[in-house]
Amino acid sequence: MPSPSPAGPARRLALFALAVCVLAVAAAVMSFVRGSWLGIVWILLAGLSSNMGWYYLRRSRMAQAQAQQR
């Protein structure tokens, strides 16, 4: 049985972070539609999770490239 690639956990974390980003944007839109300023917090959370998603995606690609070089 082959061992899982080192890029697996990082890719999974990237997908989870991007899913949180999409949900945070939806929550921000709903907050602003309802007239609540709490949407600002959701926007900040969306920005943070977006950055985390890109970081883990990049980390996954680098680990995959490094594994192919071996």
PDB file of N, CA, C and O in Angstrom:
ATOM      1  N   MET A   1       0.851  -1.182   0.000  1.00  0.00           N
ATOM      2  CA  MET A   1       0.000   0.000   0.000  1.00  0.00           C
ATOM      3  C   MET A   1       0.889   1.235   0.000  1.00  0.00           C
ATOM      4  O   MET A   1       1.735   1.377   0.883  1.00  0.00           O
ATOM      5  N   PRO A   2       0.720   2.131  -0.969  1.00  0.00           N
ATOM      6  CA  PRO A   2       1.571   3.314  -1.036  1.00  0.00           C
ATOM      7  C   PRO A   2       1.250   4.288   0.091  1.00  0.00           C
ATOM      8  O   PRO A   2       0.102   4.418   0.517  1.00  0.00           O
ATOM      9  N   SER A   3       2.282   4.961   0.557  1.00  0.00           N
ATOM     10  CA  SER A   3       2.076   5.956   1.608  1.00  0.00           C
ATOM     11  C   SER A   3       1.438   7.203   1.005  1.00  0.00           C
ATOM     12  O   SER A   3       1.671   7.518  -0.162  1.00  0.00           O
ATOM     13  N   PRO A   4       0.637   7.912   1.793  1.00  0.00           N
ATOM     14  CA  PRO A   4      -0.004   9.125   1.262  1.00  0.00           C
ATOM     15  C   PRO A   4       1.045  10.185   0.956  1.00  0.00           C
ATOM     16  O   PRO A   4       2.069  10.281   1.631  1.00  0.00           O
ATOM     17  N   SER A   5       0.774  10.966  -0.058  1.00  0.00           N
ATOM     18  CA  SER A   5       1.726  12.005  -0.445  1.00  0.00           C
ATOM     19  C   SER A   5       1.777  13.084   0.637  1.00  0.00           C
ATOM     20  O   SER A   5       0.783  13.321   1.324  1.00  0.00           O
ATOM     21  N   PRO A   6       2.932  13.740   0.792  1.00  0.00           N
ATOM     22  CA  PRO A   6       3.043  14.785   1.800  1.00  0.00           C
ATOM     23  C   PRO A   6       2.168  15.992   1.486  1.00  0.00           C
ATOM     24  O   PRO A   6       1.918  16.818   2.364  1.00  0.00           O
ATOM     25  N   ALA A   7       1.704  16.102   0.257  1.00  0.00           N
ATOM     26  CA  ALA A   7       0.878  17.249  -0.125  1.00  0.00           C
ATOM     27  C   ALA A   7      -0.575  17.064   0.289  1.00  0.00           C
ATOM     28  O   ALA A   7      -1.349  18.020   0.231  1.00  0.00           O
ATOM     29  N   GLY A   8      -0.968  15.870   0.705  1.00  0.00           N
ATOM     30  CA  GLY A   8      -2.361  15.591   1.034  1.00  0.00           C
ATOM     31  C   GLY A   8      -2.942  16.449   2.138  1.00  0.00           C
ATOM     32  O   GLY A   8      -3.961  17.105   1.923  1.00  0.00           O
ATOM     33  N   PRO A   9      -2.322  16.471   3.332  1.00  0.00           N
ATOM     34  CA  PRO A   9      -2.898  17.280   4.418  1.00  0.00           C
ATOM     35  C   PRO A   9      -2.931  18.772   4.109  1.00  0.00           C
ATOM     36  O   PRO A   9      -3.888  19.454   4.475  1.00  0.00           O
ATOM     37  N   ALA A  10      -1.912  19.284   3.447  1.00  0.00           N
ATOM     38  CA  ALA A  10      -1.880  20.712   3.129  1.00  0.00           C
ATOM     39  C   ALA A  10      -2.973  21.055   2.117  1.00  0.00           C
ATOM     40  O   ALA A  10      -3.609  22.105   2.216  1.00  0.00           O
ATOM     41  N   ARG A  11      -3.187  20.173   1.150  1.00  0.00           N
ATOM     42  CA  ARG A  11      -4.233  20.429   0.151  1.00  0.00           C
ATOM     43  C   ARG A  11      -5.614  20.404   0.805  1.00  0.00           C
ATOM     44  O   ARG A  11      -6.482  21.211   0.472  1.00  0.00           O
ATOM     45  N   ARG A  12      -5.807  19.477   1.734  1.00  0.00           N
ATOM     46  CA  ARG A  12      -7.086  19.388   2.441  1.00  0.00           C
ATOM     47  C   ARG A  12      -7.326  20.646   3.280  1.00  0.00           C
ATOM     48  O   ARG A  12      -8.439  21.171   3.313  1.00  0.00           O
ATOM     49  N   LEU A  13      -6.282  21.124   3.956  1.00  0.00           N
ATOM     50  CA  LEU A  13      -6.416  22.356   4.736  1.00  0.00           C
ATOM     51  C   LEU A  13      -6.720  23.551   3.832  1.00  0.00           C
ATOM     52  O   LEU A  13      -7.485  24.438   4.209  1.00  0.00           O
ATOM     53  N   ALA A  14      -6.127  23.573   2.653  1.00  0.00           N
ATOM     54  CA  ALA A  14      -6.401  24.663   1.710  1.00  0.00           C
ATOM     55  C   ALA A  14      -7.859  24.651   1.285  1.00  0.00           C
ATOM     56  O   ALA A  14      -8.491  25.704   1.205  1.00  0.00           O
ATOM     57  N   LEU A  15      -8.398  23.467   1.011  1.00  0.00           N
ATOM     58  CA  LEU A  15      -9.810  23.387   0.612  1.00  0.00           C
ATOM     59  C   LEU A  15     -10.738  23.799   1.747  1.00  0.00           C
ATOM     60  O   LEU A  15     -11.737  24.481   1.518  1.00  0.00           O
ATOM     61  N   PHE A  16     -10.412  23.388   2.971  1.00  0.00           N
ATOM     62  CA  PHE A  16     -11.232  23.792   4.114  1.00  0.00           C
ATOM     63  C   PHE A  16     -11.180  25.304   4.313  1.00  0.00           C
ATOM     64  O   PHE A  16     -12.207  25.929   4.579  1.00  0.00           O
ATOM     65  N   ALA A  17     -10.001  25.891   4.187  1.00  0.00           N
ATOM     66  CA  ALA A  17      -9.865  27.340   4.371  1.00  0.00           C
ATOM     67  C   ALA A  17     -10.626  28.106   3.289  1.00  0.00           C
ATOM     68  O   ALA A  17     -11.250  29.128   3.573  1.00  0.00           O
ATOM     69  N   LEU A  18     -10.576  27.620   2.064  1.00  0.00           N
ATOM     70  CA  LEU A  18     -11.315  28.302   0.999  1.00  0.00           C
ATOM     71  C   LEU A  18     -12.822  28.127   1.154  1.00  0.00           C
ATOM     72  O   LEU A  18     -13.593  29.008   0.772  1.00  0.00           O
ATOM     73  N   ALA A  19     -13.246  26.989   1.714  1.00  0.00           N
ATOM     74  CA  ALA A  19     -14.673  26.802   1.993  1.00  0.00           C
ATOM     75  C   ALA A  19     -15.133  27.770   3.081  1.00  0.00           C
ATOM     76  O   ALA A  19     -16.226  28.330   2.996  1.00  0.00           O
ATOM     77  N   VAL A  20     -14.302  27.965   4.099  1.00  0.00           N
ATOM     78  CA  VAL A  20     -14.625  28.933   5.152  1.00  0.00           C
ATOM     79  C   VAL A  20     -14.687  30.338   4.563  1.00  0.00           C
ATOM     80  O   VAL A  20     -15.529  31.141   4.964  1.00  0.00           O
ATOM     81  N   CYS A  21     -13.813  30.636   3.629  1.00  0.00           N
ATOM     82  CA  CYS A  21     -13.813  31.947   2.979  1.00  0.00           C
ATOM     83  C   CYS A  21     -15.125  32.196   2.247  1.00  0.00           C
ATOM     84  O   CYS A  21     -15.711  33.272   2.365  1.00  0.00           O
ATOM     85  N   VAL A  22     -15.581  31.211   1.499  1.00  0.00           N
ATOM     86  CA  VAL A  22     -16.841  31.355   0.758  1.00  0.00           C
ATOM     87  C   VAL A  22     -18.011  31.533   1.726  1.00  0.00           C
ATOM     88  O   VAL A  22     -18.884  32.372   1.502  1.00  0.00           O
ATOM     89  N   LEU A  23     -18.025  30.750   2.789  1.00  0.00           N
ATOM     90  CA  LEU A  23     -19.113  30.874   3.771  1.00  0.00           C
ATOM     91  C   LEU A  23     -19.068  32.212   4.498  1.00  0.00           C
ATOM     92  O   LEU A  23     -20.113  32.787   4.801  1.00  0.00           O
ATOM     93  N   ALA A  24     -17.873  32.711   4.779  1.00  0.00           N
ATOM     94  CA  ALA A  24     -17.754  34.007   5.448  1.00  0.00           C
ATOM     95  C   ALA A  24     -18.236  35.138   4.544  1.00  0.00           C
ATOM     96  O   ALA A  24     -18.857  36.089   5.018  1.00  0.00           O
ATOM     97  N   VAL A  25     -17.955  35.040   3.262  1.00  0.00           N
ATOM     98  CA  VAL A  25     -18.441  36.064   2.319  1.00  0.00           C
ATOM     99  C   VAL A  25     -19.969  36.027   2.254  1.00  0.00           C
ATOM    100  O   VAL A  25     -20.617  37.073   2.226  1.00  0.00           O
ATOM    101  N   ALA A  26     -20.537  34.828   2.230  1.00  0.00           N
ATOM    102  CA  ALA A  26     -21.998  34.713   2.218  1.00  0.00           C
ATOM    103  C   ALA A  26     -22.603  35.290   3.499  1.00  0.00           C
ATOM    104  O   ALA A  26     -23.635  35.961   3.456  1.00  0.00           O
ATOM    105  N   ALA A  27     -21.962  35.028   4.628  1.00  0.00           N
ATOM    106  CA  ALA A  27     -22.458  35.573   5.894  1.00  0.00           C
ATOM    107  C   ALA A  27     -22.337  37.091   5.921  1.00  0.00           C
ATOM    108  O   ALA A  27     -23.205  37.775   6.465  1.00  0.00           O
ATOM    109  N   ALA A  28     -21.270  37.619   5.338  1.00  0.00           N
ATOM    110  CA  ALA A  28     -21.103  39.071   5.285  1.00  0.00           C
ATOM    111  C   ALA A  28     -22.183  39.714   4.432  1.00  0.00           C
ATOM    112  O   ALA A  28     -22.742  40.746   4.804  1.00  0.00           O
ATOM    113  N   VAL A  29     -22.474  39.112   3.299  1.00  0.00           N
ATOM    114  CA  VAL A  29     -23.531  39.641   2.439  1.00  0.00           C
ATOM    115  C   VAL A  29     -24.860  39.638   3.179  1.00  0.00           C
ATOM    116  O   VAL A  29     -25.596  40.625   3.147  1.00  0.00           O
ATOM    117  N   MET A  30     -25.168  38.535   3.841  1.00  0.00           N
ATOM    118  CA  MET A  30     -26.431  38.450   4.589  1.00  0.00           C
ATOM    119  C   MET A  30     -26.486  39.485   5.715  1.00  0.00           C
ATOM    120  O   MET A  30     -27.537  40.075   5.969  1.00  0.00           O
ATOM    121  N   SER A  31     -25.355  39.704   6.387  1.00  0.00           N
ATOM    122  CA  SER A  31     -25.326  40.701   7.462  1.00  0.00           C
ATOM    123  C   SER A  31     -25.584  42.098   6.918  1.00  0.00           C
ATOM    124  O   SER A  31     -26.354  42.864   7.497  1.00  0.00           O
ATOM    125  N   PHE A  32     -24.941  42.426   5.810  1.00  0.00           N
ATOM    126  CA  PHE A  32     -25.134  43.753   5.243  1.00  0.00           C
ATOM    127  C   PHE A  32     -26.541  43.932   4.681  1.00  0.00           C
ATOM    128  O   PHE A  32     -27.103  45.025   4.752  1.00  0.00           O
ATOM    129  N   VAL A  33     -27.107  42.875   4.127  1.00  0.00           N
ATOM    130  CA  VAL A  33     -28.481  42.959   3.612  1.00  0.00           C
ATOM    131  C   VAL A  33     -29.453  43.232   4.750  1.00  0.00           C
ATOM    132  O   VAL A  33     -30.411  43.990   4.593  1.00  0.00           O
ATOM    133  N   ARG A  34     -29.202  42.616   5.886  1.00  0.00           N
ATOM    134  CA  ARG A  34     -30.074  42.821   7.057  1.00  0.00           C
ATOM    135  C   ARG A  34     -29.792  44.130   7.781  1.00  0.00           C
ATOM    136  O   ARG A  34     -30.490  44.472   8.735  1.00  0.00           O
ATOM    137  N   GLY A  35     -28.776  44.865   7.339  1.00  0.00           N
ATOM    138  CA  GLY A  35     -28.476  46.158   7.942  1.00  0.00           C
ATOM    139  C   GLY A  35     -27.559  46.089   9.146  1.00  0.00           C
ATOM    140  O   GLY A  35     -27.473  47.053   9.906  1.00  0.00           O
ATOM    141  N   SER A  36     -26.876  44.982   9.338  1.00  0.00           N
ATOM    142  CA  SER A  36     -25.985  44.824  10.480  1.00  0.00           C
ATOM    143  C   SER A  36     -24.545  45.128  10.069  1.00  0.00           C
ATOM    144  O   SER A  36     -24.095  44.739   8.991  1.00  0.00           O
ATOM    145  N   TRP A  37     -23.848  45.821  10.936  1.00  0.00           N
ATOM    146  CA  TRP A  37     -22.447  46.124  10.683  1.00  0.00           C
ATOM    147  C   TRP A  37     -21.536  44.976  11.101  1.00  0.00           C
ATOM    148  O   TRP A  37     -20.315  45.081  10.983  1.00  0.00           O
ATOM    149  N   LEU A  38     -22.109  43.895  11.583  1.00  0.00           N
ATOM    150  CA  LEU A  38     -21.331  42.715  11.945  1.00  0.00           C
ATOM    151  C   LEU A  38     -20.676  42.080  10.716  1.00  0.00           C
ATOM    152  O   LEU A  38     -19.766  41.260  10.845  1.00  0.00           O
ATOM    153  N   GLY A  39     -21.137  42.457   9.545  1.00  0.00           N
ATOM    154  CA  GLY A  39     -20.563  41.958   8.301  1.00  0.00           C
ATOM    155  C   GLY A  39     -19.086  42.292   8.156  1.00  0.00           C
ATOM    156  O   GLY A  39     -18.353  41.598   7.452  1.00  0.00           O
ATOM    157  N   ILE A  40     -18.650  43.355   8.821  1.00  0.00           N
ATOM    158  CA  ILE A  40     -17.235  43.734   8.766  1.00  0.00           C
ATOM    159  C   ILE A  40     -16.375  42.624   9.360  1.00  0.00           C
ATOM    160  O   ILE A  40     -15.298  42.327   8.844  1.00  0.00           O
ATOM    161  N   VAL A  41     -16.847  42.012  10.440  1.00  0.00           N
ATOM    162  CA  VAL A  41     -16.109  40.901  11.057  1.00  0.00           C
ATOM    163  C   VAL A  41     -16.043  39.720  10.093  1.00  0.00           C
ATOM    164  O   VAL A  41     -15.012  39.053   9.996  1.00  0.00           O
ATOM    165  N   TRP A  42     -17.135  39.460   9.383  1.00  0.00           N
ATOM    166  CA  TRP A  42     -17.148  38.364   8.411  1.00  0.00           C
ATOM    167  C   TRP A  42     -16.190  38.630   7.261  1.00  0.00           C
ATOM    168  O   TRP A  42     -15.547  37.707   6.760  1.00  0.00           O
ATOM    169  N   ILE A  43     -16.091  39.889   6.839  1.00  0.00           N
ATOM    170  CA  ILE A  43     -15.157  40.250   5.773  1.00  0.00           C
ATOM    171  C   ILE A  43     -13.720  40.010   6.226  1.00  0.00           C
ATOM    172  O   ILE A  43     -12.897  39.506   5.461  1.00  0.00           O
ATOM    173  N   LEU A  44     -13.423  40.373   7.472  1.00  0.00           N
ATOM    174  CA  LEU A  44     -12.079  40.129   7.993  1.00  0.00           C
ATOM    175  C   LEU A  44     -11.774  38.638   8.072  1.00  0.00           C
ATOM    176  O   LEU A  44     -10.661  38.211   7.767  1.00  0.00           O
ATOM    177  N   LEU A  45     -12.752  37.857   8.477  1.00  0.00           N
ATOM    178  CA  LEU A  45     -12.579  36.399   8.534  1.00  0.00           C
ATOM    179  C   LEU A  45     -12.386  35.825   7.133  1.00  0.00           C
ATOM    180  O   LEU A  45     -11.592  34.903   6.944  1.00  0.00           O
ATOM    181  N   ALA A  46     -13.099  36.359   6.163  1.00  0.00           N
ATOM    182  CA  ALA A  46     -12.939  35.898   4.775  1.00  0.00           C
ATOM    183  C   ALA A  46     -11.529  36.195   4.272  1.00  0.00           C
ATOM    184  O   ALA A  46     -10.925  35.362   3.597  1.00  0.00           O
ATOM    185  N   GLY A  47     -11.008  37.359   4.590  1.00  0.00           N
ATOM    186  CA  GLY A  47      -9.644  37.698   4.185  1.00  0.00           C
ATOM    187  C   GLY A  47      -8.610  36.796   4.821  1.00  0.00           C
ATOM    188  O   GLY A  47      -7.670  36.358   4.157  1.00  0.00           O
ATOM    189  N   LEU A  48      -8.774  36.517   6.094  1.00  0.00           N
ATOM    190  CA  LEU A  48      -7.844  35.641   6.796  1.00  0.00           C
ATOM    191  C   LEU A  48      -7.883  34.225   6.231  1.00  0.00           C
ATOM    192  O   LEU A  48      -6.839  33.625   5.978  1.00  0.00           O
ATOM    193  N   SER A  49      -9.076  33.698   6.036  1.00  0.00           N
ATOM    194  CA  SER A  49      -9.181  32.327   5.526  1.00  0.00           C
ATOM    195  C   SER A  49      -8.714  32.234   4.074  1.00  0.00           C
ATOM    196  O   SER A  49      -8.186  31.202   3.660  1.00  0.00           O
ATOM    197  N   SER A  50      -8.901  33.294   3.304  1.00  0.00           N
ATOM    198  CA  SER A  50      -8.399  33.308   1.931  1.00  0.00           C
ATOM    199  C   SER A  50      -6.874  33.225   1.925  1.00  0.00           C
ATOM    200  O   SER A  50      -6.293  32.462   1.153  1.00  0.00           O
ATOM    201  N   ASN A  51      -6.241  33.997   2.773  1.00  0.00           N
ATOM    202  CA  ASN A  51      -4.779  33.952   2.860  1.00  0.00           C
ATOM    203  C   ASN A  51      -4.302  32.580   3.320  1.00  0.00           C
ATOM    204  O   ASN A  51      -3.304  32.067   2.813  1.00  0.00           O
ATOM    205  N   MET A  52      -5.001  31.990   4.268  1.00  0.00           N
ATOM    206  CA  MET A  52      -4.627  30.648   4.728  1.00  0.00           C
ATOM    207  C   MET A  52      -4.784  29.632   3.597  1.00  0.00           C
ATOM    208  O   MET A  52      -3.947  28.743   3.440  1.00  0.00           O
ATOM    209  N   GLY A  53      -5.842  29.761   2.819  1.00  0.00           N
ATOM    210  CA  GLY A  53      -6.058  28.850   1.706  1.00  0.00           C
ATOM    211  C   GLY A  53      -4.942  28.925   0.684  1.00  0.00           C
ATOM    212  O   GLY A  53      -4.436  27.898   0.231  1.00  0.00           O
ATOM    213  N   TRP A  54      -4.554  30.151   0.317  1.00  0.00           N
ATOM    214  CA  TRP A  54      -3.469  30.302  -0.650  1.00  0.00           C
ATOM    215  C   TRP A  54      -2.163  29.784  -0.086  1.00  0.00           C
ATOM    216  O   TRP A  54      -1.378  29.176  -0.812  1.00  0.00           O
ATOM    217  N   TYR A  55      -1.910  30.015   1.207  1.00  0.00           N
ATOM    218  CA  TYR A  55      -0.671  29.540   1.840  1.00  0.00           C
ATOM    219  C   TYR A  55      -0.594  28.019   1.787  1.00  0.00           C
ATOM    220  O   TYR A  55       0.429  27.464   1.385  1.00  0.00           O
ATOM    221  N   TYR A  56      -1.659  27.348   2.185  1.00  0.00           N
ATOM    222  CA  TYR A  56      -1.637  25.886   2.204  1.00  0.00           C
ATOM    223  C   TYR A  56      -1.625  25.299   0.796  1.00  0.00           C
ATOM    224  O   TYR A  56      -1.044  24.235   0.584  1.00  0.00           O
ATOM    225  N   LEU A  57      -2.245  25.961  -0.158  1.00  0.00           N
ATOM    226  CA  LEU A  57      -2.184  25.495  -1.539  1.00  0.00           C
ATOM    227  C   LEU A  57      -0.758  25.594  -2.069  1.00  0.00           C
ATOM    228  O   LEU A  57      -0.266  24.676  -2.725  1.00  0.00           O
ATOM    229  N   ARG A  58      -0.109  26.697  -1.784  1.00  0.00           N
ATOM    230  CA  ARG A  58       1.286  26.877  -2.210  1.00  0.00           C
ATOM    231  C   ARG A  58       2.196  25.863  -1.520  1.00  0.00           C
ATOM    232  O   ARG A  58       3.100  25.302  -2.138  1.00  0.00           O
ATOM    233  N   ARG A  59       1.947  25.641  -0.246  1.00  0.00           N
ATOM    234  CA  ARG A  59       2.737  24.664   0.513  1.00  0.00           C
ATOM    235  C   ARG A  59       2.553  23.258  -0.061  1.00  0.00           C
ATOM    236  O   ARG A  59       3.506  22.483  -0.139  1.00  0.00           O
ATOM    237  N   SER A  60       1.334  22.940  -0.456  1.00  0.00           N
ATOM    238  CA  SER A  60       1.034  21.645  -1.057  1.00  0.00           C
ATOM    239  C   SER A  60       1.780  21.474  -2.377  1.00  0.00           C
ATOM    240  O   SER A  60       2.363  20.420  -2.633  1.00  0.00           O
ATOM    241  N   ARG A  61       1.762  22.499  -3.204  1.00  0.00           N
ATOM    242  CA  ARG A  61       2.455  22.429  -4.492  1.00  0.00           C
ATOM    243  C   ARG A  61       3.964  22.285  -4.315  1.00  0.00           C
ATOM    244  O   ARG A  61       4.615  21.537  -5.045  1.00  0.00           O
ATOM    245  N   MET A  62       4.513  23.005  -3.341  1.00  0.00           N
ATOM    246  CA  MET A  62       5.949  22.906  -3.091  1.00  0.00           C
ATOM    247  C   MET A  62       6.325  21.519  -2.589  1.00  0.00           C
ATOM    248  O   MET A  62       7.353  20.979  -2.999  1.00  0.00           O
ATOM    249  N   ALA A  63       5.524  20.934  -1.719  1.00  0.00           N
ATOM    250  CA  ALA A  63       5.801  19.593  -1.211  1.00  0.00           C
ATOM    251  C   ALA A  63       5.685  18.554  -2.318  1.00  0.00           C
ATOM    252  O   ALA A  63       6.453  17.592  -2.362  1.00  0.00           O
ATOM    253  N   GLN A  64       4.720  18.756  -3.210  1.00  0.00           N
ATOM    254  CA  GLN A  64       4.541  17.832  -4.324  1.00  0.00           C
ATOM    255  C   GLN A  64       5.725  17.918  -5.286  1.00  0.00           C
ATOM    256  O   GLN A  64       6.203  16.893  -5.770  1.00  0.00           O
ATOM    257  N   ALA A  65       6.194  19.117  -5.561  1.00  0.00           N
ATOM    258  CA  ALA A  65       7.354  19.301  -6.451  1.00  0.00           C
ATOM    259  C   ALA A  65       8.604  18.707  -5.813  1.00  0.00           C
ATOM    260  O   ALA A  65       9.428  18.102  -6.498  1.00  0.00           O
ATOM    261  N   GLN A  66       8.742  18.875  -4.532  1.00  0.00           N
ATOM    262  CA  GLN A  66       9.910  18.329  -3.832  1.00  0.00           C
ATOM    263  C   GLN A  66       9.874  16.793  -3.822  1.00  0.00           C
ATOM    264  O   GLN A  66      10.918  16.150  -3.931  1.00  0.00           O
ATOM    265  N   ALA A  67       8.687  16.209  -3.692  1.00  0.00           N
ATOM    266  CA  ALA A  67       8.563  14.756  -3.695  1.00  0.00           C
ATOM    267  C   ALA A  67       8.874  14.194  -5.075  1.00  0.00           C
ATOM    268  O   ALA A  67       9.402  13.086  -5.171  1.00  0.00           O
ATOM    269  N   GLN A  68       8.565  14.918  -6.144  1.00  0.00           N
ATOM    270  CA  GLN A  68       8.855  14.458  -7.493  1.00  0.00           C
ATOM    271  C   GLN A  68      10.344  14.527  -7.808  1.00  0.00           C
ATOM    272  O   GLN A  68      10.835  13.767  -8.642  1.00  0.00           O
ATOM    273  N   GLN A  69      11.059  15.417  -7.158  1.00  0.00           N
ATOM    274  CA  GLN A  69      12.486  15.545  -7.405  1.00  0.00           C
ATOM    275  C   GLN A  69      13.281  14.383  -6.794  1.00  0.00           C
ATOM    276  O   GLN A  69      14.399  14.097  -7.223  1.00  0.00           O
ATOM    277  N   ARG A  70      12.711  13.734  -5.814  1.00  0.00           N
ATOM    278  CA  ARG A  70      13.426  12.641  -5.138  1.00  0.00           C
ATOM    279  C   ARG A  70      13.456  11.413  -5.944  1.00  0.00           C
ATOM    280  O   ARG A  70      14.019  10.406  -5.514  1.00  0.00           O
TER     281      ARG A  70
END
